[in-house]
Amino acid sequence: MAVIPVSSIYPYAQEHIPMCIKHDLNIDITCEDCDEFICSQCAKTDHKDHDWKTIPTAGSRRRKELKKTLSKVKEKDFAEIDEKIMKASKQREGNKKCCDSEVSKLQKHYDAIVSKLDEIKKHLDTKLVENLERKNAEVSKKKLDLEKKRDHIKDLVEFLEDKHGTMSDYSLIDNLRDLTNLVSNTDSDIEREDHSVRYRRGDISEGSLDSIMGQTFDLDDFSVTETDSFQYGDEHLYVLEAIDEDTCLTRDGKSKCFERLNIRNKKKENSNICGNKVCVTDKGDVYVTDYRCKPAIVRLSPSGSACTGFNTAPLVPFGICQSTEEGLLVILVDDCTNIFHLDSKSRRLVRHVTLTGDVIREYEYQEDGQTRLFTLPYKVRQNGNTDICVVNSTSLSTGELVILSSSGFLKSVYHGQNLIFDPADVVCDAHCNIIVSDCRNSRIHLLSPDGEFMKYLLTENDVTKPYSMSLYKSTLWVGDIKGLIKVFQFNNT
């Protein structure tokens, strides 16, 4: 129902009850299911299976509940609207702080560049400020709308308090419906108006000035669209590794062997590929970590036959991925020490090896040679910029994402966003952004190549307990702890 000023809704306490335009009968019934007034003939035809009552009966019930209804509006609904108005005010301040932070990053980088870049710097500043003004203008408008709606509701409440005793049942019901509609339509998605433009610094090199100065990018451009889903049993999906846009290798928590799943035709194919984790290279070769019989990396031919690539004894292989430089990255741990309480004999490392197992480099300690990098690493990916991203469990319920340069320098450690963080998997997109699944909180985080949080790519509204992921070009596969696989189109233009 359209919003009409209270003074013009019912100028008199008593009003003539209208006629049904369809049946030319008095309107003497209200349909509770459809929330509209009807005549007796309507009740027998279009509304015959609905919950309808005579207007006096419904009006009597409304009068009995009036005090409670108005009390709720005054005590709860007003408070919720005021809270949203206050949130809008705080969000303006938060947007300004966020903008200032991004401009500060830009300024620090700018100080290292010659004065001829001043024009580019002003252009980027303008983008940031324009986004701030646009976002805060939208926030201000929503704030104003909420304030107007609050005043309208207040007027209507006062009108009902003052006139309910003398108004007709029809008027009472109609006004209460207006009040209900006004209160229920006060939702305002303030969160969508967060300052979304960020500044990403570039490398100072001999390249173009635009590349040196960096760029602004809008977080709103990063989005995912669900394109398909498939129920794969009811166990948590321990491994999910895409072969192409339609096909992946998967294994749940109880299976010993991987299965080949085609999401398009919903077909599952058994395989003799057994192991813990799996890696599919750009050439289509498959490598599997096997720790059941003897610790080893197993290579699978296109026909499916398996052959031992190389042993890892006495260390046990966990995660595995293709290296963007050459060979493989394999997570190795000892099988003797307490899982989370390490001693001098404990081994927790990422090993860079050739396809035949020759060691290229090991990542176990920080630059001081004494401080350990990992507590219990179990997932690894190498980014397109050669950084190594490792999901590291720090206890039974907490974890972190460790980001190393290929030279072994610890670049950053990501601990989540103000919640207990227990990451489950990690993938990287073509622009070197990092995507981390947060199983505990049912969220998927999007990080910059430096490991800075940018936004939640997916939340509990989109995924529930995401445990495993795989990204093939722009196709993002997500598997949860109850066997559901969802496929998304990932847009990052």
N, C-alpha and C positions, 0 to 999 in steps of 0.2 A: 504494500500500500504506500502511495506517495506520502511524503512528509508534508503536513499542512500545519501552519501556525495554530497553536492551541486556541487562540481567540476566535478563529474562523471555523473550527471543527464543529462545535455545537454551541451556537450562540445562546441557546435556551436549554434549561435543564430537561424539559420535556420536548420531544420531537415526534412528528408524525412518522409512523413506521411505514416504510416504503412498500411498494407492490413488486411482486416477482414479474420481471419483464417477459419471462418465458411463458408463464401460466396465468398471469393476470390475477394472482391471488396474494393475500397479505403475507408478508414475510413474518412467520411466527415460529421458526425453528432455526437452530444453529447447528451446523455440522462440525463436530469436534475434530474429525479426521481431516477435513479440507480447510478448517478454520474460516468458514464463511457462512453467511446467513442464507437460508433457503425457505421455500414454502412447503406446504404439506405434500403437494404433488411431486416436487423435487425429491422429497424424502422417500417417496414410493418408487421413483424411477432411477434417476442418476445416482442417488445416494442411498439406495435401499439396503446395501450391505455395510453402510458406514455407522459410526457412532454419532447419532444425532439426538438432540434434546430440545424441548420447547424453550423458548427464550426465557420465560419466567423461571423455569427449573434451573437453567444454566445461570441466569442472573442471580438467583438465590445462592447458588454454590459460590459464584464469584464474590458475592458480598461477604459470605462467611470467610473467604480466603483473602479478602482485600487487605486487611491490616498486615497479614503475613507477607503478601506480595509487595506492598509498598515498603514495608520494613526491609525486605531483601534488597530492593532497588536502592534505598537510601544507605543501607549499611554495607552492602557488598558491591553492588554494581557501580555506585558512585566511586567507591574506593578503587575499583579496578580501572575505571576511566581516568581517575586522577593519577594513578600509577603509570598509565600509558602516557599521559601528558608529561609527567615528570621524566619518564624514560626518553621521550622525544627531546626534551631540553638537555638531558645528559648526553644524548647521542650527538647533538650538535657539538658539544664540547669534545666528545670522543673523536668525532670526525676531524675536528680542528687539530687535535693532538696527533692523530694518525697522519694527517697531511703534513704537519710540521716535522714529524719524524722522517717521512719520505723526502721532504725538501732538504732536511739536514743531511741525509745520505747523499743526495745530489750535490749539495754544497761542498762536502768534504772531498768528493771525487773531483769536483770542478776546480778546487784549489790546486790540484796537481797538474792542471792543464793550462796551456798558454792563453793569453787574453783574447786571441782571435776566436775562441769558442764561446764567447759571451753571447752571441746571437742565438746559438743552439741552446744554451742554458736558459735564456729567457723564454724560448719557445716551449721547453719542457716544463718550466715553472708555470707557464700559462695553462698547460694541460692539467697540471695538478690542481691549480686554483679554480679553473673552470669546473672541474669535477666536484670540488668541494662546494662551490656555489650552487651547482645544479642539485647535488644530493641534499644540501641543507635547505634549499628552496623547497624541495619535495617534502622534507621532514617538517618544515615550518607550515606547509599547507596542510599536512596530515594533522599536525598539532592543532591548527586553527579549526579544522573540521571537527576534531574531537571536542574542543572547547565549545563550539556551537552546538554540537549534539548533546553535550552534557547540560547546557543551559536549557535546551528544548525539553529534555527529559525532566529536568527540575520543574519547569513550568507545568508540564503535564501531570507530574506527581502532585503538585500543589492544587491544580485544577481538580483532580480526582479526590483529594482529601477534602476539599471545600464543597464540591458539588455532588459527590456520589449519592448522598442521601436523597436528593431530589431528582436525579436524572433517571431516565427510563432504563430498563434492563438492556434494551438495544444499545443505547448510548454508552452505558457502562461497559458492555462487552466490547463494543467497537473501540472505545478509548483504551481499554486494557490491551487490546490487540495491538493498537498503535504503540503503546508503551513497550510491550514485549518485543515488537519488531525493532523499535529504536534501540533498546538495550542489547538485543542480540546482534545488531549490526554495528557495534562499536569496535569490532576487530580492525586493527590497522597494522599492517605488516611493516612495522618500523625497522625491523632488522634488514629489510631489503635495501634500505637507504644508507647503509654503512658506506663510508668512503672507500671506493673500490679501486681507484687508480693507484698503482704502485710505481716506484722508481727502481729500476734495476741497473746497477752500474756496469760499465763495460771495461775491457782491459785497455790500458794505455799502451798502444803499440804503433806500428807504422801504418796501420790501416786508415780507413776514412775517418774524418772527424765525427761523423754520426756514430760510427761504431765505438770510437774512443769515449764519447760522452755518455753513451748508454741509451736507454729508451724508457718510455713509460709504457705500461701495459695495463689493461683493465681486467680485473679479476672476474668481472661478469662475462668475459669472453670464454672463460674456462667452464665447460658444462658437460654433462653426460646425459644421454637419453637411453632408457632401457629399450632394447630391441627384441629380447627373447629371454626365456627362462626354461629350466628343466629340473625336475625333481629326481635326484640321483640317490636313491635309498634314503635312509634317515640318520646316517652317521656323519660326523664332521668330515669335511673334504680336506684331507691332509695335504694333498698335492693337486694342483691344477696348472697344467703347462700347455699353452696353446701351440698348435702346429700351424694353423692358418686361421682365417676369420671364422670358419665354421667348425673346426675340429680341434680337439684337445686331448691330452693324456691326463687321466685323473685316477685318483686312488683315495678311498675313504679310510677311516681309522682302523677298520677291521680287515681290509683286504691285504693280501700279500702281493698281488699283481696289479699292474696298471691296466686300465681299460681305455679304449679309444672311443671317444664320444663325438658324434656329429650332431651339433645343436640344431641344424636345419631340418634334418629328417628324423631327429630324435632317436637315432640308432646308436646302440652300444655294441662294441665288438670286443670280445675277450682277447687277451694277449698273453704271451709268456714272459712279459717284461716284469720282473720282480725286483724289488728294492725299496729304498727309503725315499730319496728325492730323485728328480729327473731333470735333465737339461736337453733342450732341442736347439741345435745350432742353426745358424743362418743357412747352412747347406742341407739341413734336414737330418743331420746325424743326431743320434740319441745317446746320451751318456747317463748312466744310473749309478747312484751310490748304493753299495751293497755291504751291509755289516753283519748279516746273519751267519754266513758260513765263515768267510774270511774277509777282513776289511779290504775292499777293492773298489775301483771304478770300472764299471762294465760298459763296453761299447756295443751298441746294437746296429746291425746292418739294416739296410732298407727292407730286406726280406724278413727281418725279425729275429734272425739268429744272433745269439749273444756270444761275445768273447771278452775275456778279461783284458782290460786296457792296462791297468797297473795296480799293484798292491799299495795300500797305505799303512799297513801294520808297522808299529803297534798302535797307531792312532786310528780312530773310527771316523769315517766320513759322514758328515751331515749334509749341509746345503751344498749346491753345485750350480754354477752358471758359466756361460760362455764369456771369455774375456774379450773386450773390445779391441785389445791389442793383439794377442795371440793366445792359443791354448785355452785353459780352463781355470776358474777360481774354485777351490774346494775348501769347505770348512772342515777342520779336523780337530777332534778332542780326544783326550785320554779317557780310558774306560776304567780307571782305577780310583780316582779321587772323588771326594764328596762333590756333588753336582754344583753347588753354589758356594762352597767354602774351599777356596783354592789354597794349595800350599806350594812349596818350592818345586814339587814334582809335577804339578798340574800343567797340562798343555791345552791351550785354547787359541787357535790360530786360523787364519785364512792363508792358504798356500796357492801361489800362482804356478801352474805347471804347464808343460807342453802336453800335447795329446797322447804322448807316450809315457808321461809321468815324470819327466825331468823337471827338477825344481828351478824355477826362474827367480822367485822371491817369496819370502814369508812375512806375514804381518801378524805379530804377536805382542810386541811391546811398543810403547810410545818412543819418541826420539831419545829419551834418557836411557833407554835400554832396560829399565826396571819396572816402570808402571805398565801394568797390563792394559791392553786395549779391550779385552772381552772377559765376561764372566761365563756365559754360555751362548755362543753364537750359533744360529741355526738356519738363517736364510741370508743369501748374498746375491747382489746384482752389481754389475759394473755399468756406470753411466756412460753416455756418449762422450762426455768430457774426460773419461778415464777414471773418474772418482769411483771408489768402491763403497757401496752402501750395504751395511751389515745389520740385520735384526739381531739384537743381543738381549737375551733374557737375563735379568739381574736377580730375580727371585721367582717363586712359584706364581706370583701375581703381578709382577712389574717387569718392565723392559725399557729399551731405548733403541734409537737408530744411530749407529756410529757411521760417520762419513769420513773416509780416508782418501788422500790423494794417492795416485798410483806409485808415488815415491815413498809412501809410508807415513806422510805427515797427517796428523789428526786435525781435520778441518773443522769439524763440529760434531756435537752430540745432541740429538733431538729428544726431548723428554715429554712431548705432548703439550696439551693446552689446559692447564689448571685442573686436570682430572688424573686419576690413577691410570697411567699409560702402560699398556701391555701389547705392543705391536705384534702382528702375526706374519705379515708378508710385506714385500716391497717390490715395486717395479719402477721403471723410468721411461719417460716419453721421449719423443724425437727432439724436443727442445731442452733436454737434460733436467726437466723438472722431475721431482721425486714423488711417488704416490705410495702412501703407507696405509695398510689396513689396521684399524684399531678394533680388534675383536671385542674387547671388554666393553667398550662404549658404543658399539655399533656405528662406527664412523670411519670414513676414509679421508685421510689428510692429504692435501696437496702442498708440497714444499718446493721452494726455489732450489736451483742447483746448489746453493750454499747451505741448504738445510733450514731455511727460514720458513715458518708457517705462512701460507698465503690464504688458504680457505679450506673449509670442509667440502670436498668434492661430492661426497655422499654422506647422508646422515641416517639416523634410525628410521626415518620415513622411507628410505630407499633400500636399505640393506639391514639385515639382522645378524649380528655376530659374524661379520666377514672374517673368514679364517685364511683362505688362500686366494691368490690373484695371479693373473697373467695378462700381459698387454701385447697384442700383435697388431702393429701399425696403430690404427685408431680403434681397434676392438678390445675392450676391457672385459675380461672374464672375472667374475667374483663368485667364490664358493663359500657357503656358510657352515655352521656347526651342525646343521640338521639336514645336510644333503642337498640343499637348494643351490643350483647354479643360475646366476643371472648374467646376461650379456648386455653390455652398454656400448653405445657409440660415444667415443671420447673426442670432444671438440676443444682444441687449444689454439685456435688461430689468433 
